[in-house]
Amino acid sequence: MKIVDIKATTIAIPLEAPLRHAHGAHWHRFVRTIVEVVTDDGLSGWGELGGGGEAAEAAITGLLPYLKGHDTLQLEQLRWKIMNPVASLYNNRMQLHAAIEMACMDVVGKARNMRACDLIGGALREEVPFAAYLFYRYPGEERGGETQADEIIAEARRLKTLYGFTSHKLKGGVFSPDHDIEVYTALADALPGDRFRLDPNSAWSVEEAIRVAEAVKGVRNDYLEDFCFGLEGMRRLRQRVSTPTATNVVVVNFEQLAANIRQEAVDVVLLDTTFFGGLRQAYRAGQILEAFQFGAGVHSSGEAGIQLASMLHLGAALPNMSFAADAHYHHLQDDILVGGKMAMEGGRMKVPQGPGLGIEVDREKVAQYAEHYREVGGYAYDRDPGRPEWYATWPETRFADPRAGGMN
């Protein structure tokens, strides 16, 4: 099972409506790079990473000289070939490695009739719970435009009816902290018995974060996610609040993980199968967290079905996954898998049962959404199309006005 070729294709999958966040927006679509690893026995494995375009494709295919002839089973060798920590000072390849490792685990699993989760220790659960991912949204063709509490509540109820969610995440930081407090507490009042989490993407100062934490402490909070920036900021926040804290921003590698444990800065680390450099690396981080009795969760960075499959395998194997996983997936209008989008029922998704990642990529859909990317192009993730002169600073003080209109 030696690598003979590596291919990369940029796709754009339409969203139901543009998603706003503290640092910009997702403009009508998710742009992803789909990676195919081809082996000498004719098998293909699939991986995925965020972003795309000629630069991303060239970065992936440019690794073929490093990896041609590499045995896909030798995953630890793969890590050192691509992610040597000193060499990475000059060429940070963590997310490139993540997609290629994903594809190698997929192809090894296919060859040996094993699931990806079995390659990292086996499944502890066959279903993974997910939280609804609620955004303030610009209007889409049929849905979107939510900025006020009643609109967010209506969308949460719609998603709960469709998918059975009992946990709900609000992406804050777009509007003023007081607006987030109003919306978040109203949402919790409207869905008694459910659980909630608020994520302003590190937009607030430590002092503002403490104030918001006090204002929402009566909510059935899972945790306070990235209320401020940095290990020191999150450590100061944790000293002042009783609700657990969480991050996917300031602990995304093993040096930061070690520092977090030593400083007791953040309670729950949300593990991303691309940010951390791959499914194996995210699982390894989860094992370290378990040893020190810190919490772990599964983070979403805007996935299509290939990365979602890797998230499901991570969620299957993590013993200390105490919270519902994140997923943007329900915002997608379609996917690149045979049969379309994976199903969610009762707020849960089944871990794929087939070998490797357990998914089958639809090559016609890949071609369709590659063509869509060529038509619409990429977008500036860190810009807000409704406020073209604005850019994010930290701590944020120039919040959007929820009464203003915006992008169509």
C-alpha positions as CSV (number, residue, x, y, z in Angstrom):
1,M,0.0,0.0,0.0
2,K,2.6,2.5,-1.1
3,I,1.7,6.0,-2.2
4,V,1.9,6.6,-6.0
5,D,-0.1,9.8,-6.3
6,I,-1.6,12.6,-4.3
7,K,-4.4,14.7,-5.8
8,A,-6.1,17.8,-4.5
9,T,-9.4,19.4,-5.6
10,T,-10.9,22.6,-4.2
11,I,-14.7,22.6,-3.8
12,A,-17.3,25.1,-2.7
13,I,-20.5,23.7,-1.1
14,P,-23.4,26.2,-0.7
15,L,-24.7,27.1,2.7
16,E,-28.3,27.7,3.7
17,A,-27.4,31.2,4.6
18,P,-24.1,33.2,5.3
19,L,-22.8,32.6,8.8
20,R,-21.5,35.6,10.9
21,H,-18.8,35.3,13.5
22,A,-16.6,37.6,15.5
23,H,-13.9,37.8,12.9
24,G,-15.9,37.9,9.7
25,A,-18.3,35.5,8.0
26,H,-18.7,32.4,5.9
27,W,-20.0,33.9,2.6
28,H,-22.8,31.7,1.3
29,R,-20.4,28.7,1.0
30,F,-17.8,26.5,2.6
31,V,-14.5,26.2,0.7
32,R,-12.7,22.9,1.3
33,T,-9.8,21.1,-0.3
34,I,-10.5,17.4,-1.0
35,V,-7.4,15.2,-0.9
36,E,-7.1,11.8,-2.6
37,V,-4.2,9.5,-1.8
38,V,-3.7,6.7,-4.5
39,T,-1.8,3.6,-3.7
40,D,0.1,1.0,-5.8
41,D,-2.7,-1.6,-5.3
42,G,-5.3,0.7,-6.9
43,L,-7.0,1.9,-3.7
44,S,-7.8,5.5,-2.9
45,G,-8.2,7.1,0.5
46,W,-9.8,10.5,1.1
47,G,-9.0,13.5,3.3
48,E,-10.1,17.0,3.7
49,L,-8.9,20.4,5.0
50,G,-10.3,23.9,5.2
51,G,-9.8,26.5,2.5
52,G,-8.6,26.0,-1.0
53,G,-7.5,27.4,-4.3
54,E,-4.4,27.0,-6.3
55,A,-2.1,27.6,-3.3
56,A,-3.7,24.9,-1.2
57,E,-3.8,22.4,-4.0
58,A,-0.1,23.1,-4.8
59,A,0.8,22.7,-1.1
60,I,-0.8,19.2,-1.0
61,T,0.5,17.9,-4.4
62,G,3.9,19.4,-3.6
63,L,4.3,16.8,-0.8
64,L,4.3,13.9,-3.4
65,P,8.1,14.0,-3.7
66,Y,8.3,13.5,0.1
67,L,5.8,10.7,0.1
68,K,6.0,8.8,-3.2
69,G,6.6,5.2,-2.2
70,H,5.6,5.8,1.5
71,D,3.8,2.9,3.1
72,T,0.4,4.2,4.1
73,L,0.4,2.0,7.2
74,Q,3.4,3.8,8.6
75,L,1.5,6.7,10.2
76,E,4.1,7.7,12.7
77,Q,6.7,7.9,9.9
78,L,4.2,10.1,8.0
79,R,4.0,12.5,11.0
80,W,7.8,13.0,11.1
81,K,8.1,13.3,7.3
82,I,5.6,16.1,7.2
83,M,5.4,17.7,10.7
84,N,9.0,17.7,12.0
85,P,8.5,20.4,14.7
86,V,11.7,22.3,13.9
87,A,11.3,22.2,10.2
88,S,7.7,23.3,10.7
89,L,9.0,26.7,11.8
90,Y,9.6,27.3,8.1
91,N,6.7,25.3,6.6
92,N,3.8,24.7,9.0
93,R,2.1,21.6,7.5
94,M,-0.2,20.6,10.3
95,Q,-3.4,20.8,8.3
96,L,-1.8,19.3,5.2
97,H,-0.7,16.4,7.3
98,A,-4.2,16.1,8.8
99,A,-5.8,15.6,5.4
100,I,-3.1,13.2,4.1
101,E,-3.1,11.2,7.3
102,M,-6.9,11.0,7.1
103,A,-6.6,9.6,3.6
104,C,-3.9,7.1,4.6
105,M,-6.1,5.8,7.5
106,D,-9.0,5.6,5.0
107,V,-6.9,3.5,2.6
108,V,-5.3,1.3,5.3
109,G,-8.8,0.6,6.8
110,K,-10.1,-0.4,3.3
111,A,-7.2,-2.7,2.7
112,R,-7.4,-4.4,6.1
113,N,-11.2,-4.2,6.6
114,M,-10.9,-2.0,9.7
115,R,-12.5,1.2,10.7
116,A,-10.5,4.3,11.3
117,C,-11.5,4.3,15.0
118,D,-10.1,0.8,15.3
119,L,-6.7,2.1,14.1
120,I,-6.6,4.3,17.2
121,G,-7.9,1.9,19.8
122,G,-11.5,1.1,18.9
123,A,-14.9,2.5,19.5
124,L,-16.4,3.2,23.0
125,R,-19.7,4.4,21.4
126,E,-21.4,3.8,18.1
127,E,-23.3,7.1,18.2
128,V,-21.9,10.6,18.8
129,P,-24.1,13.4,20.2
130,F,-24.1,16.8,18.5
131,A,-25.1,20.3,19.5
132,A,-27.1,22.6,17.2
133,Y,-24.8,25.3,15.9
134,L,-26.7,28.6,16.0
135,F,-25.2,31.6,14.2
136,Y,-26.4,35.2,13.6
137,R,-26.9,34.9,9.8
138,Y,-27.3,37.2,6.9
139,P,-30.4,36.3,4.8
140,G,-30.1,33.4,2.4
141,E,-32.4,32.5,-0.5
142,E,-35.0,30.9,1.8
143,R,-33.7,31.1,5.4
144,G,-31.4,33.1,7.5
145,G,-31.4,36.8,8.7
146,E,-31.4,35.9,12.4
147,T,-30.1,38.7,14.7
148,Q,-32.7,39.0,17.5
149,A,-33.6,36.6,20.3
150,D,-37.0,35.6,18.9
151,E,-35.4,34.7,15.5
152,I,-32.6,32.7,17.1
153,I,-35.2,30.9,19.3
154,A,-37.3,30.1,16.3
155,E,-34.3,28.6,14.4
156,A,-33.3,26.6,17.5
157,R,-36.7,25.1,17.7
158,R,-36.8,24.3,14.0
159,L,-33.4,22.5,14.3
160,K,-34.5,20.7,17.4
161,T,-37.6,19.4,15.5
162,L,-35.6,18.4,12.5
163,Y,-32.6,16.8,14.2
164,G,-33.5,16.3,17.9
165,F,-30.8,18.5,19.4
166,T,-30.8,18.9,23.2
167,S,-27.6,20.9,23.3
168,H,-27.3,24.3,21.6
169,K,-24.3,26.5,20.8
170,L,-24.6,30.2,20.0
171,K,-21.8,31.8,18.0
172,G,-21.5,35.2,19.7
173,G,-19.1,38.1,19.4
174,V,-20.7,39.7,16.3
175,F,-22.9,42.1,18.3
176,S,-22.3,43.7,21.7
177,P,-21.8,41.5,24.7
178,D,-25.1,42.7,26.2
179,H,-26.9,41.6,23.0
180,D,-25.3,38.1,23.3
181,I,-26.4,38.0,27.0
182,E,-30.0,38.9,26.0
183,V,-30.2,36.3,23.2
184,Y,-28.4,33.6,25.0
185,T,-30.5,33.8,28.2
186,A,-33.7,34.1,26.2
187,L,-32.7,30.9,24.3
188,A,-32.1,29.0,27.5
189,D,-35.4,30.1,28.9
190,A,-37.2,29.0,25.8
191,L,-35.8,25.5,25.9
192,P,-35.9,24.4,29.5
193,G,-34.0,21.2,30.3
194,D,-31.6,21.5,27.3
195,R,-27.9,22.5,27.6
196,F,-26.1,25.5,26.1
197,R,-22.8,27.0,25.3
198,L,-21.7,30.5,24.1
199,D,-18.7,31.1,21.9
200,P,-17.7,34.7,21.1
201,N,-14.4,33.5,19.3
202,S,-12.2,35.2,21.9
203,A,-13.6,38.7,21.1
204,W,-13.8,40.0,24.7
205,S,-11.3,41.3,27.2
206,V,-10.8,39.2,30.3
207,E,-12.8,41.8,32.3
208,E,-15.7,41.7,29.8
209,A,-15.6,37.9,29.8
210,I,-15.9,37.8,33.6
211,R,-18.9,40.2,33.4
212,V,-20.7,38.0,30.7
213,A,-19.9,34.8,32.7
214,E,-21.6,36.3,35.7
215,A,-24.6,37.4,33.6
216,V,-25.2,33.9,32.2
217,K,-24.3,31.7,35.2
218,G,-27.9,30.8,35.7
219,V,-28.0,29.1,32.3
220,R,-27.5,25.3,32.1
221,N,-24.0,25.9,30.5
222,D,-21.8,23.1,29.2
223,Y,-18.9,25.5,29.3
224,L,-17.8,29.1,28.5
225,E,-16.0,28.7,25.1
226,D,-13.1,31.1,24.2
227,F,-14.6,34.0,26.1
228,C,-11.2,35.8,25.8
229,F,-7.9,35.2,24.1
230,G,-4.7,33.4,25.2
231,L,-3.8,30.9,27.9
232,E,-3.1,33.7,30.4
233,G,-6.4,35.4,29.6
234,M,-8.3,32.1,29.9
235,R,-6.4,31.3,33.1
236,R,-7.5,34.6,34.7
237,L,-11.1,34.0,33.6
238,R,-11.1,30.5,35.0
239,Q,-9.9,31.8,38.4
240,R,-12.9,34.1,38.6
241,V,-15.8,31.8,37.4
242,S,-17.5,28.6,38.6
243,T,-18.6,27.4,35.1
244,P,-16.1,25.2,33.2
245,T,-14.2,26.9,30.4
246,A,-13.3,25.5,27.0
247,T,-11.1,26.3,24.0
248,N,-10.4,25.4,20.4
249,V,-8.3,28.5,19.9
250,V,-5.4,28.5,22.4
251,V,-4.7,24.8,22.7
252,V,-4.1,23.4,19.2
253,N,-0.8,21.7,19.5
254,F,1.1,19.6,22.1
255,E,3.2,22.5,23.5
256,Q,0.1,24.5,24.2
257,L,-1.5,21.4,25.6
258,A,1.3,20.9,28.1
259,A,1.3,24.5,29.1
260,N,-2.5,24.4,29.6
261,I,-2.2,21.4,31.9
262,R,0.7,23.0,33.9
263,Q,-1.2,26.3,34.3
264,E,-4.6,24.8,34.7
265,A,-5.8,27.5,32.3
266,V,-8.8,25.8,30.5
267,D,-11.0,23.0,31.6
268,V,-12.1,21.5,28.3
269,V,-10.1,21.2,25.1
270,L,-12.1,20.9,21.9
271,L,-10.1,18.7,19.6
272,D,-10.2,19.4,15.9
273,T,-9.0,16.6,13.5
274,T,-7.4,19.2,11.2
275,F,-6.2,21.9,13.6
276,F,-4.3,19.4,15.7
277,G,-2.7,17.8,12.7
278,G,-4.9,14.7,12.2
279,L,-7.2,12.2,13.7
280,R,-4.4,10.3,15.5
281,Q,-2.9,13.5,16.9
282,A,-6.3,14.7,18.2
283,Y,-6.9,11.3,19.8
284,R,-3.4,11.3,21.4
285,A,-4.2,14.8,22.9
286,G,-7.5,13.3,24.2
287,Q,-5.5,10.6,26.0
288,I,-3.2,13.1,27.6
289,L,-6.2,15.1,28.8
290,E,-7.8,12.0,30.2
291,A,-4.6,11.2,32.2
292,F,-4.8,14.7,33.9
293,Q,-8.6,14.6,34.2
294,F,-9.3,17.5,31.8
295,G,-12.3,17.3,29.6
296,A,-12.3,16.8,25.9
297,G,-14.7,17.5,23.1
298,V,-14.9,17.4,19.3
299,H,-14.5,20.7,17.5
300,S,-16.0,21.7,14.1
301,S,-14.0,23.9,11.7
302,G,-16.6,23.9,8.9
303,E,-16.6,20.4,7.6
304,A,-17.9,18.5,4.6
305,G,-18.5,14.7,4.9
306,I,-15.0,13.5,4.8
307,Q,-13.8,15.5,7.8
308,L,-17.2,14.8,9.5
309,A,-16.4,11.1,9.3
310,S,-13.0,11.7,11.0
311,M,-14.8,13.6,13.7
312,L,-17.2,10.7,14.2
313,H,-14.3,8.3,14.6
314,L,-12.6,10.6,17.1
315,G,-15.9,10.9,19.0
316,A,-16.3,7.1,19.0
317,A,-12.9,6.5,20.6
318,L,-12.5,9.4,23.1
319,P,-13.2,8.1,26.6
320,N,-13.4,11.6,28.1
321,M,-15.8,13.1,25.6
322,S,-18.4,14.4,28.1
323,F,-20.1,17.0,25.8
324,A,-22.0,16.9,22.6
325,A,-19.7,17.5,19.6
326,D,-19.9,20.6,17.4
327,A,-20.8,20.5,13.7
328,H,-21.5,23.1,11.1
329,Y,-22.8,20.2,8.9
330,H,-26.5,21.0,9.2
331,H,-25.9,24.4,7.5
332,L,-24.7,22.7,4.3
333,Q,-27.2,22.3,1.5
334,D,-25.4,19.2,0.1
335,D,-22.4,17.0,0.5
336,I,-19.9,15.1,-1.7
337,L,-20.8,11.7,-0.4
338,V,-22.7,9.0,-2.3
339,G,-26.3,9.3,-1.1
340,G,-25.9,12.9,0.0
341,K,-25.6,14.2,3.6
342,M,-25.2,11.8,6.5
343,A,-28.3,11.5,8.7
344,M,-28.8,12.9,12.2
345,E,-31.5,11.7,14.5
346,G,-32.2,12.3,18.1
347,G,-29.3,14.8,18.2
348,R,-26.9,12.0,17.3
349,M,-25.0,10.6,14.3
350,K,-24.0,7.0,13.8
351,V,-20.3,6.2,13.6
352,P,-19.7,4.9,10.0
353,Q,-19.6,1.1,9.9
354,G,-17.6,0.6,6.7
355,P,-13.8,0.2,6.5
356,G,-11.5,3.2,6.7
357,L,-13.5,6.4,7.2
358,G,-16.6,4.4,6.2
359,I,-17.8,6.8,3.6
360,E,-17.9,6.7,-0.2
361,V,-17.0,9.9,-2.1
362,D,-19.2,10.8,-5.0
363,R,-16.8,11.8,-7.8
364,E,-19.5,13.5,-9.8
365,K,-20.4,15.7,-6.8
366,V,-16.7,16.6,-6.3
367,A,-16.6,17.7,-9.9
368,Q,-19.9,19.6,-9.5
369,Y,-18.7,21.6,-6.5
370,A,-15.2,22.0,-8.0
371,E,-16.9,23.7,-10.9
372,H,-19.0,25.8,-8.4
373,Y,-15.8,26.9,-6.8
374,R,-14.4,28.0,-10.1
375,E,-17.6,30.0,-10.7
376,V,-17.8,31.7,-7.3
377,G,-14.2,31.6,-6.0
378,G,-13.1,31.9,-2.4
379,Y,-13.9,34.6,0.1
380,A,-12.2,36.5,2.9
381,Y,-13.1,34.5,6.0
382,D,-11.8,37.4,8.2
383,R,-14.0,40.1,6.7
384,D,-17.7,40.9,7.0
385,P,-19.3,41.5,3.7
386,G,-22.0,43.7,5.4
387,R,-19.3,45.9,6.8
388,P,-16.6,46.2,4.1
389,E,-14.4,48.8,6.0
390,W,-14.4,46.8,9.3
391,Y,-11.8,44.3,10.4
392,A,-11.5,42.5,13.8
393,T,-9.3,43.7,16.6
394,W,-8.8,42.3,20.1
395,P,-10.5,43.0,22.4
396,E,-13.3,43.9,20.0
397,T,-15.1,47.1,20.6
398,R,-16.5,47.9,17.1
399,F,-19.5,45.5,17.2
400,A,-22.1,45.2,14.4
401,D,-25.5,46.7,14.9
402,P,-28.2,44.0,15.1
403,R,-30.8,46.4,13.7
404,A,-28.8,47.0,10.5
405,G,-29.5,45.1,7.3
406,G,-26.8,43.3,5.3
407,M,-25.7,40.9,2.7
408,N,-28.0,39.1,0.3
